[in-house]
């Protein structure tokens, strides 16, 4: 974390305060595990902006919640079990030709 924050200070000395305030806000929104994973990702990919860190944290967080909610396959049941066997009526092309002429 210290290395990440130092890199932000080096890259954006004029906006350090804004960047740190945004990161502080992110730590209130996400748990520390998500924030650590997001910072690791950003360090590996040399991403040193708090807004981008937030986007990465949000993606990691949503991926984790999706994994928890989709554990069993979705089962689709229809009322008519033979619906896939229905064959639609076919029109004769001469009907359309007589209307157009």
C-alpha positions in Angstrom: 0.0 0.0 0.0 2.8 2.4 0.9 4.5 1.8 -2.4 1.2 2.4 -4.3 0.6 5.7 -2.4 4.1 6.9 -3.0 3.8 6.2 -6.7 0.6 8.3 -6.7 2.4 11.1 -4.9 5.2 10.9 -7.5 2.9 10.8 -10.5 0.4 13.4 -9.4 2.0 15.7 -6.8 -0.6 18.4 -7.4 -3.6 16.1 -6.9 -2.3 13.9 -4.0 -4.9 15.2 -1.6 -7.8 14.5 -4.0 -6.4 11.0 -4.8 -6.0 10.1 -1.1 -9.5 11.3 -0.2 -10.9 9.2 -3.0 -9.0 6.1 -1.8 -10.2 6.7 1.8 -13.8 6.8 0.5 -13.2 3.5 -1.4 -11.9 1.8 1.8 -15.3 2.7 3.3 -17.2 1.2 0.4 -15.2 -2.1 -0.1 -13.7 -4.5 2.4 -9.9 -4.7 2.8 -9.6 -8.0 0.8 -11.1 -6.4 -2.3 -9.0 -3.2 -1.8 -5.8 -5.3 -1.5 -6.6 -7.3 -4.6 -7.4 -4.1 -6.5 -4.2 -2.4 -5.4 -2.2 -5.5 -6.4 -3.8 -5.4 -9.8 -3.1 -1.7 -10.2 0.5 -2.1 -9.1 1.1 -4.9 -11.6 -0.5 -2.9 -14.4 1.0 0.5 -13.3 -2.3 2.1 -12.8 -1.9 5.0 -10.4 -5.2 6.8 -10.3 -7.7 6.5 -7.5 -10.7 6.5 -9.9 -9.2 3.6 -11.8 -8.5 1.8 -8.5 -12.2 2.3 -7.7 -13.2 0.7 -11.0 -11.0 -2.3 -10.4 -12.3 -2.7 -6.8 -15.9 -2.5 -8.1 -15.2 -5.2 -10.7 -13.5 -7.5 -8.2 -16.4 -7.0 -5.7 -19.1 -7.7 -8.3 -17.2 -10.8 -9.6 -17.1 -12.1 -6.0 -20.8 -11.5 -5.4 -21.8 -13.1 -8.7 -19.8 -16.2 -7.8 -21.7 -16.5 -4.6 -25.2 -16.0 -6.1 -24.8 -18.3 -9.1 -23.9 -21.6 -7.5 -26.6 -23.8 -8.9 -27.6 -23.8 -12.6 -30.8 -21.9 -13.5 -33.7 -24.2 -14.3 -36.2 -23.0 -16.9 -39.5 -24.7 -16.8 -42.3 -24.1 -19.3 -46.0 -24.7 -19.0 -46.3 -26.6 -22.3 -43.6 -29.3 -22.5 -44.3 -29.9 -26.2 -43.8 -26.2 -27.2 -40.6 -27.0 -29.0 -42.4 -29.4 -31.3 -44.9 -26.8 -32.7 -44.5 -26.1 -36.4 -45.7 -22.7 -37.6 -48.1 -22.3 -40.5 -46.5 -21.6 -43.8 -47.9 -19.0 -46.3 -48.0 -19.6 -50.0 -46.0 -17.0 -52.0 -48.8 -16.7 -54.5 -51.0 -15.1 -51.8 -48.4 -12.2 -51.5 -47.9 -12.0 -55.2 -51.6 -11.5 -55.8 -51.7 -8.7 -53.2 -48.7 -6.9 -54.8 -50.0 -7.0 -58.4 
